Amino acid sequence: MATSASSNRQVSRFAAETVAAALTLCIGMAIVVGAREYGTGWTDAGPEAGAFPFYVGIVIVAASVGNAVQALKLRHGGAVFANGRQLVRIAAFAVPMALFVAACVFLGFYVATLLYLGLVMRFQGRYGWGRSALVALGTSAFFFVVLELWFKVALLKGPLEAALGIH
């Protein structure tokens, strides 16, 4: 039985833990830096807007450093995190999710949600176009009503929302 080259590839647990620690460290640092723009101190009115995110960022940074130290210390004796086939499955989840995040910036949250759910349901879930479109449209509409109209939480808007006069 022949195996493909991609199924022979492996990622060590040490490499996966090191990359995860580095990524979460970057996220934590971004939160800390962003929170500092809003102030992290205490005023007569209470904590400034960036205080809570700042401390959450500090916890994420500390946990990331702890994970990196633990990964270096243990090294897990060459244990395998994932083989080639498993990496393909991980990528099938991670790549569309990363594209969704990027689409939110350029197209807005609601359009990105509609596209993400519709395409993932269609191509990964193998649902029909009608069901995929219905669920995607319904979910985006639900989020819009609940977040924008009821809770007044403004999320990223894109060119479609601007064209429809939704601010």
N, C-alpha and C positions, 0 to 999 in steps of 0.2 A: 504494500500500500504506500503510495507516494504522498508526501506531505509538502505543502507549499512552503516557500521561504518565510512568509509572514507568520505561519503558525510555529516556526522554530524560534522566533524572536521572543525574548523575555525581558521583563523589567524587574530588577531586584527590589526587594522591599526597602532596602536602604535608600535607593535612588528615589523611589516613590515618596518615602517619608521626608527626604531632604527637599525635594521639589515642593511638596505640600507645605512644609514649614517655610520655605522661601516665599511662596505665593501668599500665604496667610500673613507673613511678616510685612510684605508689601501692602496688602490690604489694610492691615492695622496701622501702618505708617501713614497711608493715605487718609485714613479716618482721623488720625491725630492731627495731621497738617490741616486738613479741611476744617476740623472743629476749632482750631486756633484762630481761624478767620472770623469766627462768630463770638469769640471770647470764651474763656474757660474758668473765669473767676466768679466771685460772688459780689453782687451789688446790693443796694438797699432793697431792691425788689426781689432778690433771691439769686439763684444761679443764672449765669449767662447762658445764651442759647447753645453754645458749644460744649458746655460742661459735661453733660451726660455722654454725648458721642466721644468726647476726649477720653474719658475714663474707660469706656468700652474699647476704644482703640488701644489704650495702654494694656488692658487685659489681653487683647488679641496679640499684641506684640510680645508680651511676657509668655503667653502660651506657645507662641511660635518659636521663641528662643528655647523654651523648655523642650518642645518636640524635637528641635534640631539637636540639642545636646543629648537627648535620649537616643535619637537615631545614631549619632556618632558613637555613643557609649556602647550600645548593644550590637549594632551592625547585623544582627539576626542571622549570622552564619551563612550568608549567601541565599537566604530564603527568597523565593520568587513571589513577587506581587501579582504579576499577570503575564500570561503568555500571549502570543500573537493574536489568536482568536478572541481572547478576552479583551485585548487592547482595541480591536475593531469594535467590539460591543460598547466599550467605554467611549470611544470616539463617536459612535452613533448617537450617544446621548449628549456628549460634551460639545461637539461641533454645532449642532443646531441650537443649543442653549447659548453658546457664545455669539452666534449669528443673531439670535433673538435680542441679546443685550445690545449689540451694535445697531440693530434695526430700531430699537427703542430711541436711540439718540437721533437717528436721521428721520424716522417715520412717525415717531410718537409711540406711546405705550399701547394704545388701543389697536392701531393698525398692526404693530409688531405682534401683539397677542393674537390677533386674527390670523395673520400669516403663519405664525409659529404653530398654533394649534391645528389649523387647517392642513398645513403641509405635513406635519408630523403624523397626524391621524391618517392622512391619505397614504403616505409613503412608508412609514414605519408600522403603523397599525393596520394598514391595508383596508381601511374603511372606504366606502364609496365617496365620490366627490360631494354628493348631496348631503350625506350625514356629516362629513368633515366640515363642509361649509356652514351647515346649520349649527353645529356645536361651537365652531370658532366664532361665528357671528353672535350667537347667544351669550357666550362667555364674555366677549368684549363688551357687549351691550350691558350685561349684568355688572361688570366691573365699573363701567361708566356711570350707571345709575347709582350704585352703592357708594363708590368712592367720590365721584365728582358732584353728584346732585345731593345725596343724603348726608355724607360726612364732610363735604366741601374740601376734599383732599385733591389738590391739583397735581396731576401727574404730567409727564412729558407729553407735549403735543407736537404733531408733525404738520406737514403741509396740507394733508387732507382735512384735519380739524380746522386749520386756519381758513381753508377754502369754504368750509361749512359754517364758519363764524363761531366755532367753539373755542373759547379761550381758556 
